[in-house]
Amino acid sequence: MPESRVHVFIEGNVQDVHFRDNAHETARAHDLTGWIRNLDDGRVEGVFEGSEEDVEAMLEWCRTGPIKAEVEDVEVEIGNPQGDLEDFEKR
């Protein structure tokens, strides 16, 4: 059972800069489950579930993102791990 789960909203220049592709690779490297998607308002939304250490590493990555991104804010909602996610996917 995972130890930690967060729901994030990332704001700034985070679309059309390969944010989701890089987030997908980073999440898989940290053995996280969850998903990431673009929102119509220009933000990126994601859910990350796994060990506390790996989720925290993913949150740190989200604060900067890929090289072309300009992250202005990361809103984090901490949730209870549910263990209902099997993999990490881009939506």
PyMOL commands that set and color helices and strands:
alter all, ss='L'
color gray80, all
select helices_A, chain A and resi 19-29+52-62
alter helices_A, ss='H'
color red, helices_A
select strands_A, chain A and resi 4-13+33-38+44-50+70-79+88-90
alter strands_A, ss='S'
color yellow, strands_A
deselect
rebuild
show_as cartoon
